[in-house]
């Protein structure tokens, strides 16, 4: 049987991050948010780029250089260059938001 | 508005391949199969590795070094090393099979 992206992972209290593939310069992760958001005033400032897609649920992603957050629903994807500051403003509190993130150099 | 993985692409007769991200050593593609399979006797023998997940639909993926094809449904993923010979034996004829493929070096 193949491993499954949508399978529950054990012990998932809080936001869940599961590494699906890890190679030099490449990391594919599944992230499951259940209402979590970035702490107030916090910005991600990542040394690597990240291509990310929402597969289920709903989220709002804010870039520091944009006025309004982007609403992301199933299938919406964004490429985030290294060091482009961003934060997760909101994820749906009542249903899991599943992200697939490809971190790359 | 963010680009969407599940959005229809124009002019999609036959199997559809859409590049979502293209960087040195990394290519993310969406593939939509509607009953297509690899030609008889054909094996993919790729110079790059491929991590691939089925997001909707159903497929059977066969490796030359395995006796039976693997059944893949929504969320099932496989990492295919470079030059591991494989073929798509079947995709569901009545519903689109959406693959997300990450080709990497």
Backbone of each chain as ProteinMPNN parsed JSONL, in Angstrom:
{"seq_chain_A": "XXXXXXXXXXXXXXXXXXXXXXXXXXXXXXXXXXXXXXXXXXXXXXXXXXXXXXXXXXXXXXXXXXXXXXXXXXXXXXXXXXXXXXXXXXXXXXXXXXXXXXXXX", "coords_chain_A": {"N_chain_A": [[0.836, -1.2, 0.0], [0.445, 2.217, -0.742], [1.865, 5.093, 0.858], [-0.248, 7.603, 2.308], [-1.385, 10.863, 1.746], [-3.601, 12.009, 2.942], [-4.066, 10.503, 5.118], [-4.618, 10.058, 8.607], [-2.315, 11.194, 11.034], [-0.686, 9.852, 13.863], [-1.131, 11.145, 17.198], [-1.83, 13.901, 16.886], [-2.064, 16.652, 18.13], [-2.632, 20.091, 18.022], [-1.03, 22.067, 15.416], [0.04, 20.182, 12.654], [2.924, 18.808, 11.243], [4.287, 16.99, 8.689], [6.975, 15.361, 7.302], [7.337, 14.413, 3.996], [9.082, 13.926, 1.976], [12.564, 14.176, 1.842], [15.307, 15.691, 0.654], [18.58, 16.741, -0.492], [18.366, 20.192, -0.643], [15.647, 20.095, -1.125], [12.425, 19.704, 0.208], [9.517, 18.09, 0.975], [6.494, 18.664, 2.463], [3.647, 17.843, 4.427], [1.164, 19.743, 5.891], [-1.07, 20.155, 8.494], [-3.48, 22.259, 9.493], [-5.526, 23.422, 12.114], [-7.177, 25.705, 12.654], [-5.072, 27.184, 13.587], [-2.867, 30.06, 13.55], [-0.293, 32.397, 12.537], [1.679, 33.765, 15.195], [0.839, 36.972, 16.65], [2.306, 39.699, 14.995], [4.374, 38.152, 14.06], [6.522, 37.155, 11.423], [7.19, 34.929, 8.811], [10.404, 34.398, 7.551], [12.046, 33.058, 5.352], [14.937, 31.139, 4.517], [14.814, 29.531, 2.299], [12.992, 28.994, -0.763], [9.44, 28.486, -1.164], [6.952, 26.503, -2.442], [3.552, 26.295, -2.275], [0.481, 24.606, -1.752], [-2.979, 24.657, -1.036], [-4.889, 21.946, -0.099], [-7.216, 21.099, 1.095], [-9.793, 22.623, 3.098], [-9.369, 25.977, 4.35], [-7.647, 29.085, 4.176], [-5.927, 32.122, 5.166], [-3.407, 33.958, 3.775], [-0.876, 36.197, 4.335], [1.197, 38.59, 2.853], [3.956, 40.624, 3.719], [4.437, 42.72, 2.035], [2.048, 43.221, 0.834], [-1.252, 44.576, 0.983], [-3.66, 43.31, 1.644], [-4.666, 40.11, 2.948], [-4.298, 36.984, 1.161], [-6.884, 34.92, 0.157], [-7.06, 31.487, 0.445], [-8.182, 28.513, -0.934], [-9.219, 25.092, -1.606], [-6.928, 23.776, -3.881], [-5.745, 26.189, -4.527], [-2.662, 27.742, -5.139], [0.608, 29.02, -4.259], [3.68, 30.565, -4.938], [6.38, 31.196, -2.947], [8.983, 33.291, -2.739], [12.344, 32.971, -1.419], [12.912, 34.618, 1.628], [10.795, 36.357, 1.283], [8.656, 38.023, 3.203], [6.087, 36.673, 5.187], [2.925, 35.644, 6.597], [0.645, 33.414, 8.247], [-2.526, 34.313, 8.455], [-4.921, 33.278, 9.219], [-6.603, 30.212, 9.693], [-9.115, 27.842, 8.837], [-11.339, 27.307, 11.495], [-13.023, 25.15, 11.924], [-12.659, 23.044, 10.254], [-10.145, 20.815, 9.008], [-7.28, 22.266, 7.547], [-5.438, 21.311, 4.898], [-2.212, 21.504, 3.789], [0.138, 21.279, 1.141], [3.481, 21.517, 1.004], [6.296, 22.538, -0.791], [9.485, 22.922, -0.203], [12.278, 24.572, -1.429], [15.572, 25.086, -2.805]], "CA_chain_A": [[0.0, 0.0, 0.0], [1.209, 3.461, -0.807], [1.573, 6.059, 1.922], [-1.325, 8.505, 1.886], [-1.325, 12.252, 2.192], [-4.762, 12.396, 3.732], [-4.18, 9.622, 6.272], [-4.35, 10.693, 9.893], [-1.067, 10.84, 11.704], [-0.968, 9.707, 15.291], [-0.682, 12.186, 18.123], [-1.86, 15.192, 16.221], [-2.625, 17.807, 18.819], [-2.02, 21.292, 17.442], [-0.72, 22.009, 13.992], [0.795, 18.956, 12.399], [3.824, 18.91, 10.093], [4.823, 15.67, 8.376], [7.892, 15.368, 6.157], [7.008, 13.336, 3.059], [10.301, 13.67, 1.2], [13.636, 15.062, 2.263], [16.475, 15.523, -0.196], [19.364, 17.98, -0.443], [17.747, 21.308, -1.362], [14.224, 19.855, -1.401], [11.692, 19.076, 1.315], [8.075, 18.124, 0.743], [5.816, 18.518, 3.752], [2.209, 18.005, 4.613], [0.858, 20.508, 7.098], [-2.508, 20.171, 8.777], [-3.828, 23.321, 10.443], [-6.9, 23.317, 12.619], [-7.485, 26.986, 13.284], [-3.865, 27.908, 13.994], [-2.354, 31.139, 12.708], [1.005, 32.86, 13.03], [1.538, 34.669, 16.341], [0.742, 38.4, 16.321], [3.589, 40.352, 14.711], [5.377, 37.212, 13.558], [6.636, 36.971, 9.966], [8.146, 33.96, 8.291], [11.437, 34.971, 6.683], [12.685, 31.761, 5.138], [16.118, 31.131, 3.642], [14.517, 28.775, 1.082], [11.709, 29.278, -1.386], [8.396, 27.518, -0.815], [5.745, 26.425, -3.277], [2.596, 25.686, -1.35], [-0.896, 24.495, -2.243], [-3.997, 24.205, -0.08], [-5.622, 20.831, -0.708], [-8.576, 21.138, 1.639], [-9.91, 23.655, 4.115], [-9.331, 27.372, 3.929], [-6.633, 29.845, 4.914], [-5.567, 33.456, 4.662], [-1.951, 34.122, 3.78], [-0.582, 37.619, 4.152], [2.574, 38.999, 2.592], [4.218, 41.933, 4.332], [4.412, 43.749, 0.991], [0.699, 43.338, 0.283], [-2.143, 45.156, 1.983], [-4.682, 42.357, 2.086], [-4.292, 38.688, 2.864], [-4.865, 36.191, 0.077], [-7.714, 33.783, 0.58], [-6.676, 30.248, -0.235], [-9.06, 27.361, -0.764], [-8.702, 23.875, -2.245], [-6.293, 23.901, -5.188], [-5.017, 27.452, -4.68], [-1.246, 27.604, -4.823], [1.413, 30.237, -4.205], [5.134, 30.382, -4.853], [6.91, 32.206, -2.025], [10.441, 33.364, -2.852], [13.115, 33.051, -0.173], [12.942, 35.906, 2.329], [9.602, 37.211, 1.155], [8.063, 37.874, 4.537], [4.676, 36.311, 5.102], [2.37, 35.016, 7.785], [-0.674, 32.808, 8.094], [-3.392, 35.148, 9.291], [-6.12, 32.567, 9.664], [-7.013, 28.957, 9.045], [-10.499, 27.535, 9.211], [-11.348, 26.69, 12.829], [-13.955, 24.015, 12.052], [-12.283, 21.926, 9.388], [-8.697, 20.815, 8.838], [-6.691, 22.819, 6.324], [-4.284, 20.499, 4.518], [-1.285, 22.167, 2.881], [1.296, 20.541, 0.659], [4.516, 22.533, 0.834], [7.557, 22.103, -1.396], [10.556, 23.869, 0.117], [13.371, 24.304, -2.374], [16.64, 26.07, -2.945]], "C_chain_A": [[0.869, 1.247, 0.0], [0.883, 4.321, 0.405], [0.556, 7.073, 1.399], [-1.252, 9.858, 2.585], [-2.441, 12.604, 3.158], [-4.953, 11.486, 4.952], [-3.896, 10.408, 7.546], [-2.988, 10.273, 10.407], [-1.346, 10.78, 13.192], [-0.485, 10.92, 16.076], [-0.728, 13.585, 17.561], [-2.627, 16.23, 17.031], [-1.904, 19.032, 18.271], [-1.75, 21.111, 15.97], [0.261, 20.873, 13.758], [1.657, 19.157, 11.146], [4.46, 17.545, 9.87], [5.725, 15.775, 7.153], [7.58, 14.168, 5.268], [8.215, 12.955, 2.206], [11.357, 14.664, 1.641], [14.885, 14.737, 1.456], [17.31, 16.795, -0.094], [18.668, 19.082, -1.264], [16.27, 21.154, -1.646], [13.57, 19.169, -0.204], [10.206, 19.215, 1.017], [7.383, 17.79, 2.058], [4.31, 18.577, 3.589], [2.003, 18.749, 5.927], [-0.654, 20.472, 7.292], [-2.765, 21.206, 9.87], [-5.273, 23.139, 10.863], [-7.206, 24.597, 13.4], [-6.259, 27.782, 13.705], [-3.57, 29.074, 13.025], [-1.002, 31.555, 13.279], [0.775, 33.787, 14.219], [1.498, 36.132, 15.878], [2.14, 38.974, 16.08], [4.661, 39.437, 14.172], [5.337, 37.153, 12.038], [7.603, 35.837, 9.683], [9.117, 34.686, 7.387], [12.381, 33.81, 6.386], [13.858, 31.843, 4.174], [15.873, 30.363, 2.34], [13.169, 29.209, 0.524], [10.717, 28.181, -1.017], [7.245, 27.632, -1.811], [4.72, 25.683, -2.447], [1.19, 25.699, -1.947], [-1.799, 24.071, -1.085], [-4.804, 23.101, -0.752], [-7.032, 20.701, -0.151], [-8.592, 22.183, 2.74], [-9.793, 25.041, 3.518], [-8.329, 28.125, 4.79], [-6.531, 31.262, 4.361], [-4.077, 33.659, 4.879], [-1.649, 35.573, 3.48], [0.891, 37.791, 3.854], [2.781, 40.386, 3.178], [4.098, 43.046, 3.296], [3.052, 43.827, 0.275], [-0.246, 43.819, 1.375], [-3.104, 44.115, 2.552], [-4.16, 40.929, 2.039], [-4.927, 38.041, 1.636], [-5.699, 35.072, 0.682], [-7.315, 32.564, -0.22], [-7.659, 29.139, 0.1], [-8.492, 26.187, -1.533], [-8.178, 24.115, -3.663], [-5.509, 25.188, -5.373], [-3.556, 27.266, -4.288], [-0.511, 28.927, -4.962], [2.876, 29.837, -4.194], [5.7, 31.524, -4.023], [8.43, 32.239, -2.143], [11.103, 33.394, -1.468], [13.07, 34.494, 0.343], [11.781, 36.845, 2.01], [8.755, 36.99, 2.412], [6.55, 37.667, 4.441], [4.213, 35.694, 6.418], [1.013, 34.398, 7.454], [-1.606, 33.562, 9.023], [-4.525, 34.35, 9.912], [-6.182, 31.224, 8.979], [-8.382, 28.593, 9.603], [-10.534, 26.803, 10.553], [-12.133, 25.373, 12.89], [-13.636, 22.858, 11.127], [-10.78, 21.985, 9.172], [-8.305, 21.464, 7.502], [-5.425, 22.019, 6.027], [-3.48, 21.242, 3.467], [-0.274, 21.131, 2.393], [2.35, 21.581, 0.316], [5.774, 21.902, 0.244], [8.586, 23.198, -1.124], [11.737, 23.564, -0.781], [14.383, 25.447, -2.368], [16.717, 26.527, -4.383]], "O_chain_A": [[1.901, 1.305, 0.669], [-0.234, 4.285, 0.919], [0.507, 7.362, 0.203], [-1.088, 9.972, 3.8], [-2.252, 13.399, 4.079], [-5.889, 11.675, 5.729], [-3.05, 11.303, 7.567], [-2.568, 9.129, 10.231], [-2.141, 11.558, 13.719], [0.442, 11.621, 15.669], [0.208, 14.366, 17.729], [-3.724, 16.635, 16.646], [-0.688, 19.003, 18.08], [-2.18, 20.136, 15.355], [1.177, 20.636, 14.545], [1.167, 19.622, 10.117], [5.103, 17.006, 10.77], [5.291, 16.224, 6.092], [7.561, 13.031, 5.741], [8.35, 11.811, 1.772], [11.078, 15.853, 1.796], [15.445, 13.646, 1.565], [16.803, 17.827, 0.346], [18.416, 18.9, -2.456], [15.686, 21.99, -2.336], [14.089, 18.187, 0.327], [9.7, 20.321, 0.831], [7.658, 16.764, 2.68], [3.783, 19.273, 2.721], [2.605, 18.411, 6.947], [-1.417, 20.73, 6.361], [-2.331, 21.052, 11.011], [-6.127, 22.752, 10.066], [-7.452, 24.581, 14.606], [-6.383, 28.929, 14.134], [-3.969, 29.061, 11.861], [-0.615, 31.124, 14.365], [-0.216, 34.516, 14.252], [2.059, 36.476, 14.837], [3.05, 38.754, 16.88], [5.758, 39.897, 13.855], [4.265, 37.106, 11.435], [8.698, 35.787, 10.243], [8.713, 35.495, 6.553], [13.381, 33.609, 7.076], [13.791, 32.522, 3.15], [16.629, 30.518, 1.381], [12.317, 29.724, 1.249], [11.106, 27.087, -0.609], [6.654, 28.696, -1.996], [4.977, 24.577, -1.97], [0.771, 26.678, -2.565], [-1.425, 23.233, -0.264], [-5.341, 23.294, -1.843], [-7.939, 20.246, -0.847], [-7.546, 22.582, 3.252], [-10.077, 25.256, 2.34], [-8.178, 27.843, 5.979], [-6.983, 31.557, 3.255], [-3.562, 33.551, 5.992], [-2.116, 36.117, 2.479], [1.74, 37.206, 4.527], [1.88, 41.225, 3.136], [3.71, 44.169, 3.619], [2.946, 44.445, -0.784], [-0.059, 43.506, 2.551], [-3.331, 44.043, 3.76], [-3.324, 40.583, 1.204], [-5.959, 38.494, 1.141], [-5.266, 34.375, 1.598], [-7.245, 32.621, -1.448], [-7.933, 28.862, 1.268], [-7.384, 26.279, -2.063], [-8.906, 24.598, -4.53], [-4.686, 25.279, -6.285], [-3.251, 26.703, -3.236], [-0.944, 29.828, -5.68], [3.263, 28.883, -3.521], [5.517, 32.693, -4.365], [9.101, 31.311, -1.693], [10.487, 33.794, -0.481], [13.178, 35.45, -0.424], [11.789, 38.004, 2.425], [8.217, 35.906, 2.638], [5.843, 38.376, 3.725], [5.026, 35.277, 7.243], [0.334, 34.808, 6.513], [-1.488, 33.46, 10.244], [-5.028, 34.688, 10.984], [-5.847, 31.112, 7.8], [-8.746, 28.994, 10.708], [-9.845, 25.799, 10.734], [-11.93, 24.573, 13.804], [-14.269, 21.805, 11.204], [-10.196, 23.068, 9.152], [-8.934, 21.227, 6.471], [-4.466, 22.042, 6.798], [-3.988, 21.571, 2.394], [0.117, 20.228, 3.132], [2.141, 22.425, -0.556], [6.251, 20.87, 0.718], [8.555, 24.264, -1.741], [12.155, 22.41, -0.884], [14.094, 26.581, -1.988], [17.556, 27.362, -4.721]]}, "seq_chain_B": "XXXXXXXXXXXXXXXXXXXXXXXXXXXXXXXXXXXXXXXXXXXXXXXXXXXXXXXXXXXXXXXXXXXXXXXXXXXXXXXXXXXXXXXXXXXXXXXXXXXXXXXXX", "coords_chain_B": {"N_chain_B": [[-6.307, 36.977, -7.172], [-5.41, 33.643, -6.504], [-3.616, 31.283, -8.525], [-5.129, 28.199, -9.511], [-5.01, 24.776, -8.818], [-6.985, 22.953, -9.472], [-8.427, 24.125, -11.396], [-9.92, 24.26, -14.629], [-8.049, 23.802, -17.585], [-7.662, 25.454, -20.683], [-8.457, 23.974, -23.848], [-8.188, 21.143, -23.489], [-7.855, 18.431, -24.749], [-7.298, 14.99, -24.645], [-4.581, 13.69, -22.583], [-3.491, 15.927, -20.095], [-0.927, 18.179, -19.396], [0.391, 20.433, -17.185], [2.69, 22.88, -16.448], [3.538, 24.018, -13.306], [5.48, 25.098, -11.752], [8.776, 25.964, -12.514], [12.073, 25.425, -12.091], [15.686, 25.502, -11.847], [16.596, 22.18, -11.782], [14.2, 21.426, -10.637], [10.798, 20.736, -11.118], [7.448, 21.327, -11.07], [4.472, 19.784, -11.786], [1.122, 19.609, -12.947], [-0.927, 16.959, -13.824], [-3.496, 15.769, -15.791], [-5.3, 12.995, -16.266], [-7.461, 11.152, -18.351], [-8.395, 8.449, -18.568], [-6.24, 7.663, -20.05], [-3.308, 5.627, -20.676], [0.03, 4.252, -20.4], [1.606, 3.469, -23.523], [1.494, 0.101, -24.861], [4.092, -1.976, -23.745], [5.73, 0.175, -23.289], [8.042, 1.892, -21.218], [8.6, 4.33, -18.769], [11.691, 5.892, -18.305], [13.336, 7.756, -16.532], [15.601, 10.519, -16.356], [15.54, 12.103, -14.112], [14.455, 12.161, -10.691], [11.139, 11.535, -9.405], [8.556, 12.68, -7.452], [5.336, 11.811, -6.776], [1.853, 12.442, -6.447], [-1.485, 11.289, -6.279], [-4.313, 13.228, -6.6], [-7.001, 13.267, -7.15], [-9.382, 10.939, -8.515], [-8.267, 7.841, -9.968], [-5.664, 5.433, -10.356], [-3.402, 3.037, -11.861], [-0.168, 2.138, -11.215], [2.711, 0.764, -12.484], [5.734, -0.79, -11.646], [8.682, -1.885, -13.257], [10.203, -3.659, -11.825], [8.457, -4.826, -10.083], [5.818, -7.151, -9.465], [3.038, -6.732, -9.462], [0.806, -4.054, -10.355], [0.63, -0.894, -8.603], [-2.158, 0.285, -6.908], [-3.455, 3.483, -7.0], [-5.078, 6.009, -5.257], [-6.915, 8.97, -4.224], [-4.658, 11.022, -2.536], [-2.676, 9.121, -2.299], [0.781, 8.619, -2.526], [3.968, 8.387, -4.238], [7.445, 7.9, -4.408], [9.618, 8.073, -7.023], [12.604, 6.891, -7.952], [15.262, 8.202, -10.044], [15.54, 6.688, -13.212], [14.234, 4.375, -12.411], [12.319, 2.061, -13.814], [9.041, 2.45, -15.028], [5.463, 2.392, -15.582], [2.274, 3.741, -16.525], [-0.398, 1.882, -15.976], [-3.115, 2.089, -16.092], [-5.732, 4.466, -15.997], [-8.575, 5.966, -14.454], [-11.445, 5.664, -16.461], [-13.762, 7.189, -16.357], [-13.669, 9.363, -14.74], [-11.741, 12.309, -14.09], [-8.295, 11.878, -13.436], [-6.25, 13.462, -11.3], [-2.958, 14.328, -11.028], [-0.221, 15.374, -9.025], [2.952, 16.193, -9.74], [6.297, 16.182, -8.74], [9.202, 16.783, -10.124], [12.579, 16.141, -9.703], [16.108, 16.777, -9.2]], "CA_chain_B": [[-6.693, 35.574, -7.023], [-4.303, 32.699, -6.688], [-3.845, 30.231, -9.518], [-5.741, 27.026, -8.87], [-4.629, 23.459, -9.312], [-8.127, 22.183, -9.964], [-9.09, 24.881, -12.457], [-9.793, 23.69, -15.973], [-7.171, 24.497, -18.524], [-8.303, 25.466, -21.996], [-7.942, 23.089, -24.902], [-7.655, 19.938, -22.877], [-8.185, 17.134, -25.338], [-6.234, 14.055, -24.294], [-3.956, 13.905, -21.276], [-3.113, 17.327, -19.996], [0.217, 18.417, -18.518], [0.551, 21.87, -16.964], [3.822, 23.209, -15.569], [3.135, 24.974, -12.275], [6.71, 25.757, -11.302], [9.943, 25.439, -13.221], [13.301, 26.001, -11.557], [16.781, 24.566, -12.128], [16.561, 20.948, -10.981], [12.887, 21.216, -10.01], [9.657, 21.057, -11.979], [6.181, 20.858, -10.496], [3.491, 19.66, -12.856], [-0.195, 18.993, -12.765], [-1.268, 16.094, -14.945], [-4.88, 15.297, -15.721], [-5.518, 11.842, -17.141], [-8.88, 10.79, -18.498], [-8.436, 7.11, -19.14], [-5.003, 7.329, -20.77], [-2.294, 4.797, -20.02], [1.245, 4.194, -21.226], [1.483, 2.517, -24.638], [1.932, -1.272, -24.589], [5.533, -2.186, -23.831], [6.481, 1.406, -22.999], [8.447, 2.162, -19.833], [9.306, 5.573, -18.457], [13.033, 5.7, -17.754], [13.567, 9.198, -16.437], [16.898, 10.929, -15.803], [15.332, 12.774, -12.839], [13.52, 11.503, -9.786], [9.79, 12.106, -9.436], [7.636, 12.416, -6.353], [4.035, 12.063, -7.403], [0.679, 12.135, -5.618], [-2.787, 11.359, -6.943], [-5.19, 14.085, -5.792], [-8.364, 12.778, -7.349], [-9.433, 9.881, -9.512], [-7.684, 6.54, -9.623], [-4.683, 5.001, -11.348], [-2.53, 1.909, -11.518], [1.213, 2.438, -11.591], [3.477, -0.478, -12.435], [7.181, -0.736, -11.759], [9.182, -3.069, -13.957], [10.751, -4.604, -10.846], [7.398, -5.336, -9.216], [4.927, -8.023, -10.228], [1.702, -6.155, -9.6], [0.712, -2.588, -10.305], [0.131, -0.281, -7.368], [-3.372, 1.089, -7.054], [-3.314, 4.798, -6.379], [-6.282, 6.825, -5.162], [-6.659, 10.3, -3.684], [-3.723, 11.153, -1.423], [-1.58, 8.146, -2.372], [1.97, 9.175, -3.173], [5.077, 7.478, -4.536], [8.699, 8.527, -4.845], [10.191, 7.244, -8.084], [13.997, 7.288, -8.198], [15.681, 8.315, -11.437], [15.799, 5.439, -13.947], [13.438, 3.2, -12.023], [11.385, 1.964, -14.935], [7.644, 2.366, -14.591], [4.469, 2.779, -16.573], [0.913, 3.914, -16.024], [-1.144, 0.794, -16.601], [-4.541, 2.382, -16.199], [-6.342, 5.552, -15.218], [-10.028, 5.817, -14.458], [-11.977, 6.198, -17.71], [-14.989, 7.977, -16.207], [-13.448, 10.578, -13.962], [-10.363, 12.765, -14.264], [-7.285, 11.589, -12.422], [-5.352, 14.615, -11.176], [-1.674, 14.009, -10.404], [0.731, 16.452, -8.817], [4.264, 15.565, -9.87], [7.47, 17.004, -8.446], [10.397, 16.205, -10.738], [13.717, 16.773, -9.053], [17.426, 16.161, -9.365]], "C_chain_B": [[-5.504, 34.65, -7.285], [-4.635, 31.733, -7.816], [-4.332, 28.971, -8.815], [-5.425, 25.731, -9.622], [-5.785, 22.73, -9.98], [-8.893, 22.919, -11.06], [-8.898, 24.175, -13.793], [-8.795, 24.495, -16.785], [-7.822, 24.422, -19.898], [-7.679, 24.427, -22.925], [-7.429, 21.759, -24.395], [-8.246, 18.686, -23.529], [-7.013, 16.213, -25.028], [-5.667, 14.365, -22.929], [-3.355, 15.301, -21.253], [-1.952, 17.458, -19.006], [0.424, 19.922, -18.404], [1.713, 22.099, -16.01], [3.38, 24.282, -14.581], [4.332, 25.748, -11.734], [7.882, 25.126, -12.033], [11.187, 26.171, -12.739], [14.432, 25.043, -11.912], [16.692, 23.346, -11.197], [15.227, 20.647, -10.324], [11.783, 21.622, -10.974], [8.416, 20.465, -11.328], [5.124, 20.906, -11.593], [2.173, 19.147, -12.319], [-0.478, 18.172, -14.018], [-2.714, 15.649, -14.748], [-5.067, 14.19, -16.756], [-7.01, 11.546, -17.185], [-8.953, 9.461, -19.228], [-7.172, 6.714, -19.885], [-4.134, 6.355, -19.956], [-1.064, 4.803, -20.929], [1.025, 3.195, -22.359], [2.023, 1.14, -24.245], [3.446, -1.376, -24.735], [6.381, -0.96, -23.521], [6.812, 1.497, -21.517], [9.052, 3.554, -19.743], [10.653, 5.21, -17.839], [13.625, 7.107, -17.647], [14.92, 9.533, -15.802], [16.762, 11.638, -14.45], [14.367, 11.952, -11.983], [12.18, 12.22, -9.838], [9.022, 11.684, -8.197], [6.257, 12.763, -6.866], [2.904, 11.635, -6.469], [-0.563, 12.211, -6.497], [-3.715, 12.184, -6.043], [-6.659, 13.742, -5.979], [-8.344, 11.74, -8.45], [-8.735, 8.628, -9.025], [-6.752, 6.099, -10.74], [-4.01, 3.713, -10.901], [-1.159, 2.161, -12.107], [2.028, 1.165, -11.433], [4.959, -0.165, -12.517], [7.657, -2.013, -12.427], [9.677, -4.116, -12.967], [9.71, -5.068, -9.816], [6.402, -6.131, -10.068], [3.582, -7.36, -10.503], [1.757, -4.634, -9.642], [0.247, -2.119, -8.932], [-1.131, 0.498, -7.702], [-3.179, 2.4, -6.328], [-4.653, 5.528, -6.409], [-5.93, 8.156, -4.51], [-5.759, 10.29, -2.447], [-2.558, 10.177, -1.486], [-0.393, 8.756, -3.116], [3.087, 8.157, -3.272], [6.296, 8.316, -4.895], [9.373, 7.584, -5.834], [11.626, 7.694, -8.35], [14.275, 7.409, -9.704], [15.958, 6.91, -11.991], [15.116, 4.197, -13.369], [12.274, 3.108, -13.023], [9.966, 1.689, -14.459], [6.723, 2.749, -15.737], [3.108, 2.96, -15.899], [0.055, 2.878, -16.725], [-2.59, 1.177, -16.884], [-4.847, 3.665, -15.453], [-7.856, 5.447, -15.41], [-10.627, 6.442, -15.726], [-13.12, 7.199, -17.527], [-14.828, 9.215, -15.343], [-12.002, 10.995, -14.125], [-9.479, 12.312, -13.111], [-6.291, 12.75, -12.416], [-4.122, 14.189, -10.39], [-0.944, 15.326, -10.126], [2.112, 15.808, -8.793], [5.367, 16.574, -9.576], [8.683, 16.273, -9.013], [11.607, 16.91, -10.14], [15.017, 16.027, -9.333], [17.992, 15.823, -7.998]], "O_chain_B": [[-4.705, 34.882, -8.192], [-5.8, 31.404, -8.036], [-3.984, 28.716, -7.662], [-5.553, 25.62, -10.841], [-5.588, 21.982, -10.937], [-9.88, 22.409, -11.589], [-7.855, 23.575, -14.054], [-8.72, 25.719, -16.674], [-8.463, 23.426, -20.23], [-6.511, 24.064, -22.783], [-6.368, 21.294, -24.812], [-9.044, 17.976, -22.917], [-5.857, 16.622, -25.138], [-6.201, 15.2, -22.199], [-2.796, 15.784, -22.237], [-2.001, 16.905, -17.907], [0.61, 20.605, -19.411], [1.723, 21.575, -14.896], [2.9, 25.341, -14.987], [4.209, 26.899, -11.314], [7.967, 23.904, -12.155], [11.339, 27.374, -12.948], [14.173, 23.886, -12.246], [16.713, 23.485, -9.974], [15.127, 19.709, -9.533], [11.82, 22.7, -11.567], [8.343, 19.264, -11.069], [4.916, 21.934, -12.236], [2.12, 18.363, -11.371], [-0.287, 18.647, -15.138], [-3.097, 15.207, -13.665], [-4.998, 14.427, -17.962], [-7.719, 11.675, -16.187], [-9.486, 9.354, -20.333], [-7.035, 5.566, -20.309], [-4.222, 6.281, -18.73], [-1.105, 5.286, -22.06], [0.338, 2.189, -22.178], [2.906, 1.034, -23.394], [4.015, -0.92, -25.727], [7.609, -1.042, -23.493], [5.971, 1.214, -20.664], [9.913, 3.916, -20.544], [10.744, 4.342, -16.971], [14.317, 7.579, -18.549], [15.33, 8.901, -14.828], [17.744, 11.765, -13.718], [13.575, 11.159, -12.493], [12.097, 13.372, -10.263], [8.857, 10.495, -7.923], [6.026, 13.876, -7.338], [2.987, 10.609, -5.794], [-0.678, 13.089, -7.353], [-3.879, 11.872, -4.863], [-7.464, 13.911, -5.063], [-7.394, 11.67, -9.23], [-8.626, 8.386, -7.824], [-7.007, 6.355, -11.917], [-4.044, 3.348, -9.726], [-0.998, 2.367, -13.31], [2.032, 0.557, -10.363], [5.391, 0.628, -13.353], [7.107, -3.09, -12.196], [9.586, -5.316, -13.228], [10.069, -5.643, -8.789], [6.179, -5.819, -11.238], [3.057, -7.416, -11.615], [2.635, -4.011, -9.046], [-0.433, -2.841, -8.203], [-1.164, 1.272, -8.659], [-2.781, 2.418, -5.164], [-5.281, 5.648, -7.46], [-4.755, 8.433, -4.271], [-6.061, 9.637, -1.447], [-1.554, 10.373, -0.802], [-0.547, 9.333, -4.192], [3.152, 7.198, -2.502], [6.187, 9.318, -5.601], [9.66, 6.432, -5.509], [11.841, 8.767, -8.913], [13.598, 6.787, -10.523], [16.538, 6.064, -11.31], [15.399, 3.081, -13.804], [11.385, 3.958, -13.059], [9.723, 0.827, -13.614], [7.146, 3.348, -16.726], [2.842, 2.396, -14.837], [-0.193, 2.979, -17.926], [-3.212, 0.65, -17.806], [-4.28, 3.92, -14.391], [-8.337, 4.906, -16.405], [-10.357, 7.602, -16.036], [-13.416, 7.972, -18.437], [-15.748, 10.025, -15.23], [-11.124, 10.147, -14.283], [-9.881, 12.363, -11.949], [-5.586, 12.986, -13.397], [-4.219, 13.75, -9.244], [-1.043, 16.275, -10.904], [2.405, 14.979, -7.932], [5.362, 17.685, -10.106], [9.135, 15.273, -8.456], [11.648, 18.139, -10.08], [15.03, 14.839, -9.652], [19.099, 15.294, -7.903]]}, "name": "protein", "num_of_chains": 2, "seq": "XXXXXXXXXXXXXXXXXXXXXXXXXXXXXXXXXXXXXXXXXXXXXXXXXXXXXXXXXXXXXXXXXXXXXXXXXXXXXXXXXXXXXXXXXXXXXXXXXXXXXXXXXXXXXXXXXXXXXXXXXXXXXXXXXXXXXXXXXXXXXXXXXXXXXXXXXXXXXXXXXXXXXXXXXXXXXXXXXXXXXXXXXXXXXXXXXXXXXXXXXXXXXXXXXX"}
